[in-house]
Amino acid sequence: MKNKFTTLAIISVFFLGNTIFKAQDSKEILELKGKLASAKNDKEKHRKILLIIDEYGKQGKLDSMLVYNNEAILNAKKMNDKEEMGRLYLFLSQIYLQKADIVNYEKHVNEAENLLSDSKNYNNIGFLNFSIAGLNAIKKNHAKATTYYKKNIQLFEEGKKIDRKYIMLGYQGLFASNIIQSNFTDGYIASNKYIDFVKKYEPDQLPTAFMLLGSFYSSAKDYSKAINAYTNSIAHSKNEQFSYLNKAFLGLCYSEIKQLDSAKLYTNQAYEYFKNGNNAIALGSIYYSYATIYKQENKLELAEEYMKKALAIAPEKDIANSKLSYQSKLNEIILEQLSQNYNGNETERKAKLESLLQNLKEISEKIRKTDTFLSQELEITNYENLSKVYEILGNYEQALVYHKKYIEKKEKTYGLDKMKEFSKAQSNYELNEQKALIKLQEETKRIQLQKEIELKALRFEFEKKQAAAKTAEERERLLLEEDAKRKEIELTYTYQRKAAEQKYIQERKFAKTVQEKRDAVAKAELENSKTQKNMWAIGAGLSILLLGFAGYSYNQKRKDNKKIAEEKQKSDDLLLNILPYEVAEELKEKGKTSAKHFDEVSVLFTDFVNFTANSERIGVQEVLNELNICFTEFDRIMDKYGLEKIKTIGDAYLAVSGLPVSNDLHAKNAVNAGLEILSYIQQRKKDNPNALDIRIGIHSGPVIAGIVGVKKFAYDIWGDTVNTAARMEQNSSSGRVNISEATYQLIKDDFTFEHRGRIETKGKGAMDMYFVNQL
């Protein structure tokens, strides 16, 4: 699926990014045209034309933009304004770029370069540098593109007066250019520098920065980090449409890691938002996500239907070759259908395979001739599909040819050396970040020691003053004064202690990250060693050739493989009922799993009120039936909000939000799940006189999570956070969600609350608690 995310990265930089060239506010076009007709001079006329261009841009009317942009150029020429002419030619080039007209794009960039070659206006220079870089990236002259993207960054570092939007575009361009080439290391470095720049200078642009980071991690197939980046983009975004676009991308990520409930949740939300609009980028991604989900579920007819929908709305030609990406995915689905037990006759099947083969050849030719951006993954997938089709048709010689091309291209794109370099870059970046944190921790210790010295000095000072005091009133005043100063010092010390604890958590997280990187490199070395690669390629080639002499054996093997695959799927499904996807995959791969530390999660406890008394009143079997009905609905609610069910303990239900994949919205999701449980129970009580009352507690903090024992696997969580969540539930009331101060701080802007004050708890002392009001 990397080809899809590469497409998104390109569109993000060259289409979404270009909106920053437009003015923020303008009036309706008809009103503007009326004002244009009454313009008193050329300068006023020029301003009105630019506003009309801007308004057409907001409506996506590229042809109308062209008409008025050309009129603006003529007007600038009439005013003999060389700088404005150059700037307008750059605007014109961007319009042609969005129309995927590369010939005119190049023509107008060159015209602008001639006019602005001696410009002293750094904003015009920045616009020109970005345009020249984009032109060279399209022409696959990536070294020159990189040089021009970096020129804007260099101008800023030299202190030149240049709009920071051109610096952001420089970083975005470096990022996109490296993704296109599958240069993960340079792309990673560019994306982190970009985010650091945005955090410091343009925090309002963080949603775009995190979205691009998500597309980078998706391209590198690190979907857990991609999910975190897209979630961060949503958390920082104030634009509803942008948030739902990120949800469409989240659906794609979750479908790739086979968390299909989450994939459907986000994809459905995005579809409901975009279904009545004309945003082809978003709808195409949503249909692609549905197709991926249905393919995973082996509902191939539905998958094919949604890919055809995506193809139908894709532009005939665009800069990111969306149509090729969609056609490639459709071919993959059709090939899957023809590879399985086919319902039609063999002649019909062969005809469809021949048609598919022709389509794949046409894609190969388009890939060879394309003059715009192209994902390398698209070429890899096409080679793989060609090999498979030739194999099914019995042309084993051609199957081997394309199989070799597939292996060579994949090795070149995702080879061991490239991935080791990427892993090293990640570790180095994180190491530099951690050095700063450790330095801060040392400073915290120094300040803490200083505070202790101050406390001792304070005591000594007031002991002397007390000894010198002559009246009881004076001694009382000194005691109050000492107490106030001591509290001030203690408050500062408490703040520093909490800061040190936070740095310790981050240090633990860093150590875990470094170890994961080492494990990933070790795994890559094992899987990609030259001997293994060569033996596998030779073995695959011989297998293909031998198929020509073993028709019956081949068919029998396919049947056996299908049966084995079905049994394996049953086994996998059973395992996923017990363990999270990531843990199950680790268990299948290594035969064991290790417990992991999670810095921030939210733990949810529910408990039915007066359960024992109700059992005696209405009978044990009736109560157990009610428990089963309720817990089944709770499971559905957990899936809806992305919580991981841990276990049931009698009539209690334990779940956690924010693992095994980190999620910045863990507290909000947990509270939403709790509120929906309350709504369900309220409705249940209306429908069933024997329904049970419930109370819920939630607390947020760090936990350890992993498998207990080696038989009858049980995924569990441990830590003080779990105990505190249990205390929240025990101190809750029937029909209420009770949360801790830690959870409240994470969601205080998202809900309304009833502060309960400090309540004494078993083993924890007095704690602040809040009831969350139902929506």
N, C-alpha and C positions, 0 to 999 in steps of 0.2 A: 504493500500500500504506500510505499515511500513516494512513488510517482505522484500520487494525489497530494501529499503534503508538500512536495517540491513545487507543484503547481500553485498551492496556496501561498507559499512563501513569495513566489514571483509576483503573483497578483497583489499581495499585501504591499510590497515595495513599490511596484510600478503603477498600480491603480489606486489602492487605498492611500498610499503615501503621497500621491500627487494631489490629493485634495487640499493639502496644506498650501498649494499655490493659489487657491481661490480665496476671495474675500469672504469674511464671515457673515456679513449681512447685506441684503439687497432687496429692492422692491419688486413687484410683479412686472413681468416683461412688457405687457401692454402699456403700463404706466411709464416704464422706462423709455419705450419707443416714442411715446408722446413727448417726453422731455428732450429726447435726442433731436426731434424735429424742430424744437424751439431753442436749441443751443445757440448762444450768442457768438461764440468764437471757437476756434479749433481745439483749444485746451479743454473747454467745457464739453465739447462734442466727444473728445477722446475719453474723458472720464465716464460719460454716459455709455459709450460703446463697451468699455471694459466691464461695467456693471451688467450689461446685457449678456456679454460672454459668460460672466460668472453665473448668472441666473440660468442660462441654458446648460451650463456645466452641472449645476445642481440637479437638473432634470435629466441629465444624461443624453442630451440632444447634440451629438457630436457634429452632425452636418451643419446645424445652425451655428454652432460655435465656430466652425471653419469660415462660414460666410462673414461673420462679424469680426473674426480675428484678422482676416484679409483686409477688411475695411479699416481696421485699426492700424494695420501696417501702412496702408496708403496715407492715412491721416498723419502718422508719425513721420513719414517721408516728406509730406507737405510741410510739416513743422521743422524739418531738417534735424530731427532728434535721432541721432545714430544709436545712442544707448537704448532708447525705447524700441527702436526697430529690432535691434538684436534680441532684446528681451521677448518681444512679440514673436519673433521667429522660433524662439525656444518654446513658447506656449504652443505655437503651431505644431512643432515637432512632437510635443507631448500628446496632442490630439490625434495625430497620425499614428503614434505609438499605440494608443488605446484602440485604434481601428486596425492594428496589426499591419499597417502599411509601412513596411520597413524602408522601402525606396524613398518615399517622401519624408519619412522620419530622418533618414541620413541627410537628405538634401537640405532640409531646413536647419539641422544642427550645424552643418558646414557653413551655411549662410550666416548663422548667428556667430560662429567662430570668427569669420572674416570681419564682422562688424564690431565684435567685442575684444579683438586681439590686444588692443592697447587700453582697455577699460581700467579705470581706477575705482569703479564701483564694485566693492567686494561681494555684494549680494548678487549682482549680475554675473560676476566671475564664478561664484558658488553654484548658481543655476547652470552656467555653461559647463563647469567641471562635472557636475552630476550627469548632464545630458551626454557629454562625450564619453564618460565612463559607461553609461547605459548602452550607448551605441556599440562600444567595443565589447561589452559583455555579450550582446546579441550576436556579434560577429565572431564570438568565441576567442577573441583576443583578450584573455583574462588578465594577463600581466599588465597590459596598458590600462585596462579598466580599473584594476587595483590601484595603479599609480594615480589616476584622476580622482577616485573616491577618497584617497588619502590626502589629496591636495587641500580639500576643504577642511579636514581635521587639522592639517598643518597650519593653515591660515588662522584658525581659532587659537591654536597653541602659541602662535606668534603674537597674539593680541590684536589681530586685525578686526575691524568693525564689520562683522559678518553675522547675519541672522542665524541663530542657532538651529533653525529648521534645516539648513543646508549641512550642518554637522551631523544631525540625526540621519539625514538622507545618505550621507557618506557612510556611516556605520551600517545602515540598512542595506546599502548597495554591496558593501564588503561581505555582509552576512549572506545575501542572496546569491552573489557570485560564487561564493565558496560552497554553498549547498548544491548549486547546479553541477559543480565539479566533484561533488562528494568529498570535498576537503574538510573533513569534520573538525580537525584540529584548529585550522584558521577560522572556520565558521564559529567554533566555540569561543575562541578568543575575541572575535569581533562582536559576538552577541553579548558577552559579559562586559566588554568595554562600553558597548552601546547602553546597556542597562545602568551601569555605573554613571554614565554621562546624564542619562535621563533622570535618575534619582537625584542627582546634584543640581541640575539646571532646569529640567522641564518635567517635574513630577506628574503633571497632567497628562503626559504622553506615556505613562507607565502601562496602561492597558494595551497599547500597540506594541510596546517593547516586550511585554510578557507573551502576547500572542505570537510574535515572531520567534521568541525563545521556544514556545511550544511547538511551532512548526519545525524548528531546528531539531529538537529532541525526537520528534516524530520521524523526521528524515533519517536520524541516526538509530531509529528503532528502540529508543529508550522511552517507552510509553508511560511509565510511572512518573518520570520527570516531566514529560509532556503534559500529562494530566494536571500535575501541580502547577505548571506554568499557565495553562489555560484557566485553571481555577483562580489563580492570582490575577489574571487579566480581568476576569469577571468581578472579583472583589474590588478592584481599583476603578472599574469603569462606571461612569455616570450616564453612559449612552446605552439605552435599552437595546437598540438594534445590534450594537457591537457585542453586548453580552450574549445575545442569542446566537450570534455568529460563532462565538467561542463555544457555546453549548453544542452547536453542530459539529465542531471539531472534537469536542469531548466525546460525542457519540462515536466518531470515527476511531478514536483511541481505544475506547472500551470495547468496541467490536473487534479490534485487532487482538486484544488480550483475552478475548472470549468471555468477558464479563457482560453477557448479553442483556441482562436486566438493566444494568446501568446504561448500556449503549442505547437501549430502547427508551429509557427515561429521558435522556438528554436529546436524543434525536426527535422524539415526539414533541418535546417542549419547543425545540427549534422549528419543527414543521408547523406547529400551531401558530407560531408567530409569523413565519414567512410565507405561508401557503397562499395568501391572497395578494401578495405583492409581486413585484417584477424583478426581484434580486436574483438573477440567474446564478451568480457565484454561490450564494447561500443555498438555494434550492438544489443546485447540482450536487453540492457537498452532502446535503441531506439525503437525496435519492441514492447517492453513492454509499452512504452509511447504511441505509435500509438494505441495499443490495448485499453489502458485506455481512450484515446480520443474518439475512435469510440464507445466504450461502453457507454460513457457519451452521445454521440449523438444517441444512440440506433441503431447504425449500427453494429449489433451483428455479422453478417457474416464476415464483414471486421475485427472486433475485434478478432474473432476466427482465421482468417487467419494469422494475425500478431503474435498472441501468438504461433501458430504452427511454424512460422518462428523462433521465439526465441528459442523454444524447439529444433528445428532441429540443431541449432548451439551451444547449450549448451553442455558442456562436460558431459560425462556419469556419472562421479563422480568428484566433486570438493569440496574443503574445506568448501565452503559457501552454498552448497546444492542449487545451482542456478536452477537445473532442477526441484527440488521440488517446488520452488517458482513459476516458470513458469507454471508448471502443475496445481498448486493451482489456479492461475489466469485464466487459460484455463477452469478449472472446474467451476469457478464462472461465466464465460461468457456462457458456455453451460447450466448451471442451469438457467440463466436468459432467454435464448432462450426457454427452456422447460417450464418455468413458465408463459410465455406470450401465446397469442393465437397461437397454434401450427398448421401448415398447413397440416401435415400428419395425418394419422389415429391414434386412441387412442392406438391401439396395438403397433404400431411403437414407439409412444411416451413413452409408459411404458417400452419397451425394452431398449430405450436409457437411461431412468431414472435408470433402473437396472444396466446398464453398468456404468453409472456415479457413482452409489452407490458403486459398486465394486472398482472403481478407488479411491474413497474417503477412503474406508477401507484400501486399499493398502498404501495410503499415511499415514494413521494413524499408520500402522505397521512400515513403514519406519521411521516415527518420533520417534516411541518407540525404534527402534534399532539403530538409527544413532549414529556414533562415532565421528562426526565432529560438527561444529557450526550449531545452529538451532535457527531461530527467533521464539519467543513466539507468535508473531502475526500469524505465519503460522499455529500453533496449534489452535488458536482462530478461524481463518477463516475456518479451516477444520471442527471443531465442528459445526459451524454455518451452513455450507453447508450440512453436514450430517443431521442435524435437519430438514432443509428445504426439502431435498429429501425424507426423511421418511414421512414427513407431506403430500407431494404431493401424495406419494404412498399409503397413508391411514394408515400407521403404526404409530398411534399417541403415543403409549406407548414409542417406540424408539425415536420418535421425541422429546418427553419431556425429555428423558434421556440425549440426546445430547444438547438439549436447556439448561438444567441445567449446563452441563459441560462448555458450551460456556459462560454462565453468570459467573460461578465461576472463570474460567480462565481469563476472561476479567477484573473482579473485582480485581483479584490478581495482574494483570499486570498494570492496569490503575486506581486503587482504589483511593478513596478520600485522604487517609493519604499520599500515595506516591506522588500524584500530589501537595498536600499542602506543603510537604517537598521540592519538586522541586521548587515551587513558592517562598518559603522562601529563598532557596539558591540563586535564581536569584536576589531577592531583596537585600539580604545581600551583594552579590558581587557588585551590582550596587551602593549600599549605600557606600561601602568602596571606590569605584571609585569616587563617588561624594564628599566624605569628602576631598579628595585630591584636587578636583577642587575648592571647597569652600575655602580651605586654600590658594590656589593660588590666588583666587579673593581678599581675605583679603590682601595678599601681594601686589597685584596690586593697591588697594586703598592706601596703605601706600606709595608706590612709587609715586603715583599721587600727594598725598599731599606734598611729598618731592619736586616734580618738581615745584609745585606752590610756595613753599617757596623759591626755587632757582630763580624763575623768579622775585619775589619781591626783593630778595637780589641783583640780577643782575641790576635791575632798580635803586636801591638805590646807588649801587657802581658807575654806570656810570653817575648818576646825580652829584655825588661828583666830578668825573673826568671832567665832562663838565664845572662845576663851576671853576675848577682850570685851564682849558685850556686857553692858551694865544692868539692863532691864530685861524682864521676861518678854516684853513687847518687841524689843530689838532682836532677841534671840528667835522669836517666832517669825519675824520678817526675814531674817537671814535664812531660816529653814525653807521658807517659801521661795526665796530667791535662788537658793542652791538647787531645790527641786526643779524649778523651771529650766535652769541652765543644764542640769543633768538630763532632763527629758529632751532638750534640744540636741545634745550630743548623742544620746541614745537613738534618736530619730535618724540622725545622719548615719550612725553606725548600722542601724537596721537596713537602711537603703543600700549601703555598701555591701552588706552581707547578702542581700537578695541579688545584687548585681553579680557578686562572685558566684553564687549558686547558678545563675543563668549562664555564665561563662563556662562553668563546669559541664552543664548539660550540652552546650555547643561543642565543647572539647570531646565529650563522649561521642557525639554525632559525627564529628570529624574523623575520629579514630575508626568508627564503623565504616565511613565512606571510603577511607584509604584501604581498609581491608577488603571491601567489596571490589575496589578497582584491581587490587592484587589478584583476587580470586578470578575476576573476569579475564585478566591477562593470562593467568595460568590455564584457564579453560580454553581460551583462544589458541594458546600454544599447543595444547593437546589436540584440539580439533582440527587445527590448520597446519600441522607439521607437514613438511614437504612429502615425506614418505607416505603418510596417510592419504594426502591429497592425490598423489600420483596413483597409488594403489586403487583408490576409490574410482578415479576417472577411468583407469584401465579396466577395472572390474565392471563398471557401468557400460563401457563400450563393448566389451565381450558379451555381456548379457544381452545387449540390443541385437548384436549380430547373430547370437545363438537362437534368438526368437524365431528367426526365419526357418529353422529346422525343427521347431518344437511347437507347432500350432495347438495340438490337443493339450499338451502339457501346459502351455501358456494359458489357455482358457480355464483349465482346471485350477491353475495357480491363482487366477483372478478370483474365482469363486471362493477358494480357500482364504485368500487375502481379505475378501469382502466379509467373510464370516468372522475372521480374526479381528478385523477392524470394528465390526459390530460389537463383538465381545469386549474389545478394548474400550469402546465408547461407553458401554454399560459400566465397566469398571471405573472409568474416569468420572462418569456422572455420579456414581456411588461415592467416590472419593471426594468430589466437590460438594456433596451433601454434608460431609464431615469437616472438611478443611477449606480455607480460602484458596483461590486459584493459585496465587504465587507460592504458597506453602506446599500445595499439592504438587506443583511442577518441580519444586526443589526436592521433595520427597521421592518423586519418580526418577529424578535425574541422579540423586546422590544416595538414595536409600535411607537417608536420615535428614533431619533439619535441626538447626540451632535456634535457640531463643533470640529474639531481637528486641532492642530498646527503641521505643517510640517516644519522642519528646513531648508531643502534644496530641492528645486524643480526648474524647468525651465519653464517659462510661454511663450507661443508662440501666437502672434497676427498676423493675416493676414488681409489685406484690399485691395479691388479692386480700382484701380486708376481711377479717373474721372467717378465714377459710375453714378452720376446724369446726367452728360452730355451724357453718353452712353445710358441711359434710354430714354432720349429725342430723341436721334439720331436713334436708331433702334427699339424703342418701349418697353414698360414696360414688356409685356408678354415674348418677346424674351429674355430680360435680366434676367427675373425670371427663365426661362428655363435654361439659361446658369449657373445661380447661383446654381440651383438644381444639375445639372450635376457635377459642380466643387466641391460643398460641399460633394456630395456622394463620389467622389474620395478622397477628403480630409479625410473623415471618414475611408476609407480603409487604407490610409497612416498612420493615427493615430494608428489604430489597429496593423499595421505592426511593428511600432517602440515602441509600448507600451505606447502611450500617452493617456490621458483621455480627451475626448472632453467635454468642459464645456458648451458652447452655441454658437449660432450665433446671432449677433446684426446687423440687416440690412444686409449689404454686408461684415461685419467683421466676422472673425472666431477666437474663443478663445479655446485653448487647453493647457494642462499642463502635463509635464513629471516628474515622481517621486512621484506620489500619485495615489491611496490610499496606494500602497505598495512602501516603500522607495527603491530607486535604485541609486547606486553610478554613473551610466552612464547616469543620467537624462539629462545633458546638451548635451552630444554627441548625444543621441537619438533625442532630440528636434531639433538640427541643421540638422541631417540627414533627419528628416521629412520635415523641411523647404526647404532643397535643392531638395528633391524629388517633393515637391509641385511646385517649380520653373521649374523643368524639365517637369512636366506634363503640366503646363501652356504654356511653350514654344512650346511643341508639339501640344497643343490645338489650338494655334494661327496659326500654319501651316495648320491645318485641317479645321478651322472655321474662316472666316474673321471677324465675330462678337465677337470673344473671347476677354476677358478682360485682361488688365495688372494687375499685383499684386505686392505688396510690403509686406515684412515680418519683424517683430521685435521679439527679444528674450532677456529675462533677467532672471537671476537666483538669488534666495534668499528664505527667509521664507514666508509662506502664512498660512492663516486660511482657512479651507475648511469644508463645511457642507451643510445642507438642509435649504432652505429659506421657511418659512411658514409651514402650515399643510395641505394645499390643493394644487393640481397641483404641486407636488413636483418638485423642481429645485435644483440641486446640483451646488453650486457656490463656488468661491474662492475670498478672500479679502486680502488686505494688500498693502503696498507700492510697493512690488515686481510686483503686477499686474499693478499698475499705471506706473511704470518705463518701463515695457514691452510695454505698450501702447505708451509711448514716443519713444521707440526704433522703433516701427512700423511707427509712424508719421514722424520720421526723416530719415526713410529709403528711398530708391529710387526704381523706377519701375524695377522689375526683380532682386532684390537683397535681401539678408538676412542680416539685421543689428543687431549686438549684442552689449551688454554692456561690460564694463570692467570685471564685476563679472563673466559673462559667458565665456569671453575670457580666464580668468585665469584657468578655469576648462578644457578647450579643446585646449589650445594653441599648444599642441604637436600632435593634431589629424587632423588639417586642415591647409590650408594656408589662410592668411588674408590680408586685405588692411586697415591699420590704418588710420582713418579719422581725428584723432586729437580730441580736445575738442570742442563739439558743444553745443550751448546754447539751452536749452529745457524749455518748459513752466512749471513753478512751481518747477523746479528741478535744475536750474542753468546750468553751463557748465558741460558736461559729456563726458568722453572718449567713442568713438564708433568705431566699426570695421565692415567692410563688410567681409562675409565669401565667399571665392572663390569656385565656383562650381568644383566638382571633374571631 
